[in-house]
């Protein structure tokens, strides 16, 4: 039997439980749900409460804001349209979003917005999926560069956290975005986040449906993802957790979003694939399981095996990988809206596989080398690209549970 076919060690799982329990008991993480799977074994942990001031114990179907774990779901939606023949990854984005034709590109990041050159080629759908459209997060304080100030004035919420969500819809969002130049030539550099924003607009234009409707019909309903959406209706609010952000000076948890009155309490003006889905542990595990099964679920082929391979394979050059830190390690690559294993000559680090992290405190990785999948959903938002201690403990505990 290969290593990937072995199961989980009970003693290791007990140690994982103790590691996670310590974070909840200390109050550092109010509550969490976690899953570790290997072969046919699936182990689940449910610890803590809905919130620091809410004594209701979490249950397995607790609803979390999954933040950037929305991105791989967006990639799967796009690849479903590729399978259907509606999209091609080589399609120019302007085919569906004419507002983005004839792009201009800044001469340098420091340039004023009118110091530009023509784009050497159109942005493609694959540029969006691989975050190489030429626009995205800048690792500098807000307002450091003119393009940051202009994006903030437009209220696009794509160069930082996506909340509060814009009050306008996708058509207005892309019209405003189209007034900005790109930061680099399409296809040349990796920049985080904005590709998923624009991808959602492409999907809506290509299908003539809202993102919510298309995702429900094409992915969520077939996968049984009953609680995954861009908002949480009133009859599910009792399962919706409170979200927190750690104070950068004291590390004390401050409320980021409340269930009944917050940003997810009603449908948004714009569905945002960059980071605004909510989900549950079992819903997201259904999505991941489909990818691990080569796109199949309950005998139905929801995605072609080739689509899954494209999603979970590295598409970056060596220079693009090196320039992607601190989001990627320099060893990792980038697939379609998620991390993917890059070339490596030594024993893979932990974790190692395809997946991603969410800024609200969520993480997923599927390691095909060791046959291990881990999913952790928490209420404590990240305040740095560096993994917080509960992520580290989760992965060390999960890999420590491998039965070798």
N, C-alpha and C positions, 0 to 999 in steps of 0.2 A: 504494500500500500504506500502511495506517495504521501509526503508530509501534508499536502493540501487535502488529503482525504481523511486525516485523523480528526479526532474530536476535541473536546474541551476537558480540562482537568478539574475535578470538583474542588480540590484544595486551592488551585489558582483562582477559581471563581469566588471562593470564600474570601480570599485576599483582595480581589477586585471589589467585592461588596464592602469590605472594611475601609478601603481607600475612599470610595464614594461616600460612604456613611459619614466619614470624618469631615468632609466638606459640608455636608448638610447639617451635622450636629454643631459645627462651629458657627453656622449662620452665614458662612461665606456664599453658599448656594442654597437658596430657600428650598428648591425641589428639583428633581430631575427624573427623567426616564432614560434608560440605557439598554442597549441590545448588543450582544456579542454572539456571532454565529460562525460555525465551522463545520463543514460537512452537513450532516443532517441535524446537528445539535444547535438549538437556539436558546440562549440564556437571556433573561430580562430582569432588570432592576427597576423598581419604582420606589423613590424615596422622597420624603419631605412633604411640603404643603404647597397650596396654590400661590401663596405669597407670604412675605415676612409677617404681615399683620392679619393673615387669613389662616385660621386653624384647620381648614378643610384639607384633609390628606389627599395627596395626588393619587389618582388611579391610572391604570395603564392607558386609558383613552384620553388623558389630559392633552389639551391643545396648546401648542407653542408657536410663537413667531419664528419661522425657520430662517429668515433673512436670506443670506446668499446660497443656502441650499435650494432656493428657488431657481437658481441659475441652471443647474443640470436638468431640472424639469423643463425649463424653457428650451434647452438644447434638444431634449427628446421630442418636444412638440414640433420643433423645426424639422427634425429628421423624419418624423412621421409624415410631414408634408413632402419631404424629399422622396420617401418611399412611395407616396401617392402620385408623384410626378407633378405636383403643384409647384415645388421649388427645386432648384439645383443649387448646390453650394457655390457654384461658379457664377450664378446669376448676379448681375449688378444690382445693388440695393435700389438704385433709382428706377428700376423696372417696376417696383411696387411703391416706392416712396420718391416720387419725382422731385420733391422738395430738396433731396440730397444729391441732385445732379450738379455737375460743374463745381466741385468743391475747390476751395482755396486752402492753402497750407501756410502756416506761419513760417517765416524764414528761420526763426529760433523761438524757443519758449519765452525768451525775454522780450520778444518783439511786440509792438503795439498791434492792435487787431487789423490795421490796414496795411501792415508790412507783410505781404503774402506773395506766394507764387502759385501757379496752377497745380492742382493734383495731377500726378503723372498717369493715373488710371482711376476708374471708378472704385468705390468701396464695394466689395462682394459680400454675399451672405456668409461665406467662410471667414471673411475678415471679422464679421460680428461674432461668430462662434468662437473664434480663437483670440478675440480681444486685440486684433491688429488693425482696426479701422482707422487708427491715427488720432484717437481721442480717448481720454480716460484719466484716472486718478493721478495727481501730482503729489509726490511725497515732499510737501513743503507746507508751511502754515498758510491758511486761507489768505488770499490777497497778495501773496508773494509775487505772482505773475499777473499781467493784465488779463489773460484768458480766464483765470480763476475768478477775478472780480466780475467779469462780464457774465460768466456762467451763474454766479450767485445772484446777480441782478435780475437774470431771467427766471430764477426760481426753478431750475431744472432738477436739482437735487441728484446730480449724477457724479459729482466729484467729492462726495462725502456720504455720510449716512443718509438714507432715503426718507427720513422723517424730519418734520411733518411732510406727508405726501403732498404733491402739488394739487391745487384746487381745480385744475383744468385737465381736459382729456388728452388723449394721445395725439389727435390732430394738432391741437394747439402746442403740445410739447414739441413735436417734431418741427413745427413751423418756427418756434423760437430757437431750437437747436440749429436749424438750418441757417440762422443768421450768423453763426460763429464759424470761424475757420477751424480746420483741423490743426492738431499739434505736430503731427508728422505725416509723411506720405503714407497712404494706405499700404498695409502689408509689411511695413518695415520694423515697427516696434510693438512690444506688448505693453498695453496699458489697461489697468483693471476697470471693470464695471460697466462702462458706457455701452459696450457691445450688446449686453443683455437688454438694456433699455431700448435700443433701436431695434433689436431682434423682435421684441414684442410688437412694435409698430408694424414690422414687415409681416408677421404672422396674421395680425388683424387685417391688413390690407390684402394679403394673399387669399384669405378665407372669406372675407366679408363678414366675419363674426367677431364678437368681443373675445378677448383672451379667456375670460371666465367661461364662456359658453364652449369655446373650442377645447380648452383643457378638460372640462368636465366630460365632453362627448368623446374625445379621442384618447384620453389617458385615465382620468380619475374614475369614471364610471366603470370601464372595463377592468381596472385594477382594484375596484372596491375601495377607493380612497374617499370615503364618505365625508371626511372632516377636513379635506384640503381645499382651500379657497383663498380669495383675497380679503375675506371678511368673515366674521363669526356671528351668525344669527342669534337672536335672543334666546331661543330654546337650547342653545349650546353654551351659553355664557357661564353656566355653573362648572364647566370643564375647562374654561379658558384661563390660563395662568396670568399673573401679573408679571410684567417685564421690568428689570432693574438695570441701572448703569452704576458702576462703582465710581465714587467720588475720587478724582485723580490725586487728591491730597490726603484724604483720610482713609480711602478704600471702603468707606461705608456705602451701603447700597441705597441709591435714590431711585424713586419710581420713574421709569421711562414711559410706561404705558399701562393704563388700567383697562380691565376687560370691558366694562359696561359703558364707559364714556370715552374710550380712547380711539386711536386712529383706525382700528379694525372693527369698530362697533357697527359700521355701516359700509356698504359697497363703495369702493374708491372711484374717483372720477376717471382714473387711469389705472389699468392693471399693469403692475410693474414686475417683470420677470427678474430684475436685478436683485430684488430682496424683500418682497412684500407678501409672500404666501404664508399661510398658517397650515399646520399639519400636526399629526400625531405620530408616535413611534411606529405603530403598526401600519399606518398609511405610508409612511416613508419607507419602511421595510418592504412593503409590496412593490414600490417603485424600484428599489435597489435589487430586489429579487428578480424582477423582470430583466434588468440589465445583466445580472449574473447568469440568467438562463438564455442569454443570447437574444433577448427581445420577446421571449415567449411567456405567457401567463395563462394558466389553466387551459393549455392546449391551443390558445389563440396567439398568433404571431402579431404582436402589437407594433414591434419594430423589426426590421430585417437584421440578421446577424451582422451584415456589413455596416449598417447604421450604428450599431452598438460598438463595433470595432473602431469606427471613425470617431465616435464620441469619446472613447476611453484610451485613445492613442495620442502620443505626443505629436504636435504639429509645429513646434518651435525650432528655430535654428539655435546653434550653440550660443551665438551672440545674443539672441532674444532671451534665452534662458538666463544667461549671465546678467542681463539687464532687468530681470523681473524681480529681483530681491527688493524689499524683504518679504514680499508676498509668497514667492516661491524660493526654495532653498538654494537654487543654482544647480542642484542635482535633478530636481523635479522638472517635468515638462508640463505642457498645457494641452488638454484635449479640446472638447467643445464645451465651453462654459464650466470647466472643472479641471482640477489638477489631474495629471496622468503621469505614469512612470517615465522618466527620461532615461537616457543611457547611463549606466553605472557599471563600474568594473569590480566593485567590492560588495560585501554583504549589504543588502538594502537596509536603509535606516528604518526606524519605527516611528510612525506608521509609513507604509510604502504601498501605494496603489492608486486607484482612481477614486475621486470623491472631492469633498471640499469642506470648508468651515463657514459658519454663519456668524455675523457680528453680534447677534443677540444671544450667543452662547450655545451654538449648535455645531456638531461636527459629524462627519461620516467619511469612512475610507473602506475600500474593499481591496484587500491584498491577495492577488492571485498567486503570488509566490508561496505564501504560507497558508492560503485558503481561509483567511480570516476576514470577517466584516465586523466593523464596529459602528454604532450610531449612538450619539449622546445628545439629548435635548435638555437644555437648562434655561433658567430665567436670568442668568447673570451675563450681561453684554460684555463683549471684548472691548478693551480700550487700547489695544496695540496689535499689530500683526503677529507678535510673538504669542505662542500658545500659553494660556493661563495655566495655573498649577493643577486645576481640576481636569483639564484636557490631558496634561502630562500624566497624571495619575491614572486616568482612564485608559490611556494607551499602554502604559507600562503594565497595568493590571490585566488588560485584555490579552496582550501578547504573553504575559506571564501565565495565562490560563491555557495556553496551547499544550495539548497532550502530545508530547514527542515520543 
